[in-house]
Amino acid sequence: MNRKALLGAVVLLAVTSASEAAADGGPGPLGVTAVAASTPQSAKVGALFAADDADAGRLAGRHVCTASVVHSPHRDLIVTAAHCLLDAGDVAFVPGYRDGEAPYGVWKVAKVFLPDGWTRGQDEDSDVAFAAIEEQDGEGVEDVVGGNRFAPGTATGATAVTVTGYPNAAEAPIRCVNKPTAHTGTQQRIACPGFSGGTSGSPWVNGYGEVVGILGGHEQGGSTDDVSYSVVLGPEAAQLYREAASDSQGALGDGVHELGGELVAGADDGQLAGRDLRGEVGLGGEM
């Protein structure tokens, strides 16, 4: 996606508070992007940081992607774009991040789950990933901020969705409500301005509190600052979620392998032999 951060920031500041309030109170004006209000819903969305920056308290201006908490039995799972994740232990998640502050704490990524289509060749139709988050004081991240339900198989455009994410040039999340449309049989698109670099991994949440898309996929999220993309969440995403949800706090299950500290779901040992995923999966980068 072509990043026009300064122009995007000006557009966001020009959005009236009335428009933001309308969007928070319901579907709101479609296709209008505004700074997201601090609410229980927006707290489920957070920014991803390199773990070294998080450990050193260097948060302001250093977030690289967006992720959100999804419901899971162990209450420890986040979902993002596959191209946002590197390896377990190198990434931290900060839900509700604003202005250099971590109101709900800094949560370390313990395990990463990537689909086979991504590990084989960075297939844009597989640009979805999960990560398990370390507990803090006996609590999972979902215990603290809640989580939306991950809902693969939902028809594109069945309802309007809210997209919330963190542009690299902003220190607060933005949000937009609109109705997705089909781009191809495996990709969906949404017209929302200002979702530039850093918003990869932003959840598309419908009115039922279900994640039905993840900003990423086609051209790692989009080709202009006005249209964003997501893979259609189909059987591969559903299987990956099942594996991540069941294995996030337990032993590795079938189809989940550890390679250089990284957990990869959906691939067999032969497919991973001799592979260095560190050179294939980047943290952050352009959408």
Sequence and secondary structure as in RCSB ss.txt:
>XXXX:A:sequence
MNRKALLGAVVLLAVTSASEAAADGGPGPLGVTAVAASTPQSAKVGALFAADDADAGRLAGRHVCTASVVHSPHR
DLIVTAAHCLLDAGDVAFVPGYRDGEAPYGVWKVAKVFLPDGWTRGQDEDSDVAFAAIEEQDGEGVEDVVGGNRF
APGTATGATAVTVTGYPNAAEAPIRCVNKPTAHTGTQQRIACPGFSGGTSGSPWVNGYGEVVGILGGHEQGGSTD
DVSYSVVLGPEAAQLYREAASDSQGALGDGVHELGGELVAGADDGQLAGRDLRGEVGLGGEM
>XXXX:A:secstr
    HHHHHHHHHHS HHHHHHHHHSS STT EEE    TTGGGEEEEEEHHHHHTT  TT   EEEEEE  TTS
 EEEE GGG   TTSEEEEET BTTB TT  EEEEEEE  HHHHHH  GGG  EEEEE  BTTB HHHHH  BEE
 TT  TTSS EEEEE  TT SS EEEEE  EESSSSEEEEE TT  TT TT EEEETTSEEEEEB SGGGG SSS
SEEEEE   HHHHHHHHHHHHHTTSS  TTEEEETTEEEES  HHHHTT  GGGTS SS   
